[in-house]
Amino acid sequence: MSAETETSPTAGPTTPARLGLRTRLALIGIAGLLVVSSPLWAPLLMRRMAFFRVRRIEIMGARYAAPSDILARMHVDTSASVWDPTGPLAKRVAANPEIEHAEVRRKLPGTLVVDVTERVPIALVPATGGFKVYDDRGVVLPIDPSRVAIDLPVAAERDVPLFRLLAQMRIGLPLLYARVSAARRVNGNQLLFELKNGVVRTMEDVTLDRLTDIEPVEADLGRKQLRAAEIDLRYRDQVIARLQ
């Protein structure tokens, strides 16, 4: 009786073609890994290169903030690279009370561009030796009106609700805002706006829609060759014009 034996095929010798394919696949894999990880290692490598040293800083959007202050806050020396992290630079610039937002971006090979958004000055308030500049939050901005040309309404005192209304007027009624030379609170809940050609009285909760009633009244008086010394908006659905 004969016995059957089961045999399994044995692998033949590795051919040069197979070795070449495996090598190419390995090299492709390594190259792919380098590409994927390049955002991690490439900046570290380029930070060591003198070609990418910071040689110029451009400041965009600064009207009131002094460029010298921005540069001093960045504290970038001659050894800095454009590939150094920019987040800390932007954070230091934004520490200026005048700056609402700051972003630092790279312009290769050796320039940093600082884009700033400034807080908007809304009103001046008399202070010892001059005026202080306030924004709509009632925060003093580091702007010296004696050195920077700035045309703002003068408020009698720090009055945040009044500042917020002026800020709304600046955006929604810019022509009227530009005519306001002074503004103050009277009798607690009333506001008085001194325009360049008269006075407007309102309640403190006046809306922009209500303030638009000023223009047609002035236009009508102008056609009649009359001028209002005071326009009173304190009474609902009424506009009282007191003539000069």
Secondary structure as the mmCIF struct_conf table of DSSP 4:
data_model
#
loop_
_struct_conf.conf_type_id
_struct_conf.id
_struct_conf.beg_label_comp_id
_struct_conf.beg_label_asym_id
_struct_conf.beg_label_seq_id
_struct_conf.end_label_comp_id
_struct_conf.end_label_asym_id
_struct_conf.end_label_seq_id
HELX_LH_PP_P HELX_LH_PP_P1 SER A 2 GLU A 4
HELX_LH_PP_P HELX_LH_PP_P2 PRO A 9 ALA A 11
HELX_LH_PP_P HELX_LH_PP_P3 PRO A 13 THR A 15
HELX_RH_AL_P HELX_RH_AL_P1 PRO A 16 MET A 46
TURN_TY1_P TURN_TY1_P1 ARG A 47 ARG A 48
HELX_RH_3T_P HELX_RH_3T_P1 ALA A 50 PHE A 52
STRN STRN1 ARG A 53 ARG A 53
STRN STRN2 ARG A 56 MET A 60
BEND BEND1 GLY A 61 GLY A 61
BEND BEND2 ARG A 63 ALA A 65
HELX_RH_AL_P HELX_RH_AL_P2 PRO A 67 MET A 74
TURN_TY1_P TURN_TY1_P2 THR A 78 SER A 79
STRN STRN3 SER A 81 SER A 81
TURN_TY1_P TURN_TY1_P3 VAL A 82 TRP A 83
BEND BEND3 ASP A 84 ASP A 84
BEND BEND4 THR A 86 THR A 86
HELX_RH_AL_P HELX_RH_AL_P3 GLY A 87 ALA A 94
TURN_TY1_P TURN_TY1_P4 ALA A 95 ALA A 95
BEND BEND5 ASN A 96 ASN A 96
TURN_TY1_P TURN_TY1_P5 PRO A 97 GLU A 98
STRN STRN4 ILE A 99 LYS A 107
TURN_TY1_P TURN_TY1_P6 LEU A 108 GLY A 110
STRN STRN5 THR A 111 GLU A 118
HELX_LH_PP_P HELX_LH_PP_P4 ARG A 119 PRO A 121
STRN STRN6 ALA A 123 ALA A 127
TURN_TY1_P TURN_TY1_P7 THR A 128 GLY A 129
STRN STRN7 GLY A 130 TYR A 134
TURN_TY1_P TURN_TY1_P8 ASP A 136 ARG A 137
BEND BEND6 GLY A 138 GLY A 138
HELX_LH_PP_P HELX_LH_PP_P5 VAL A 139 VAL A 139
STRN STRN8 VAL A 140 LEU A 141
BEND BEND7 PRO A 142 PRO A 142
TURN_TY1_P TURN_TY1_P9 PRO A 145 ARG A 147
BEND BEND8 VAL A 148 VAL A 148
HELX_LH_PP_P HELX_LH_PP_P6 PRO A 153 PRO A 153
STRN STRN9 VAL A 154 ALA A 155
BEND BEND9 ALA A 156 GLU A 157
HELX_RH_AL_P HELX_RH_AL_P4 VAL A 160 GLY A 172
HELX_RH_AL_P HELX_RH_AL_P5 PRO A 174 ARG A 179
STRN STRN10 VAL A 180 VAL A 186
TURN_TY1_P TURN_TY1_P10 ASN A 187 ASN A 189
STRN STRN11 GLN A 190 LEU A 195
TURN_TY1_P TURN_TY1_P11 LYS A 196 ASN A 197
STRN STRN12 GLY A 198 MET A 203
TURN_TY1_P TURN_TY1_P12 GLU A 204 ASP A 205
HELX_RH_AL_P HELX_RH_AL_P6 LEU A 208 LEU A 211
TURN_TY1_P TURN_TY1_P13 THR A 212 ASP A 213
HELX_RH_AL_P HELX_RH_AL_P7 ILE A 214 ARG A 223
TURN_TY1_P TURN_TY1_P14 LYS A 224 GLN A 225
STRN STRN13 ALA A 228 ASP A 232
BEND BEND10 TYR A 235 TYR A 235
TURN_TY1_P TURN_TY1_P15 ARG A 236 ASP A 237
STRN STRN14 ILE A 240 LEU A 243
#
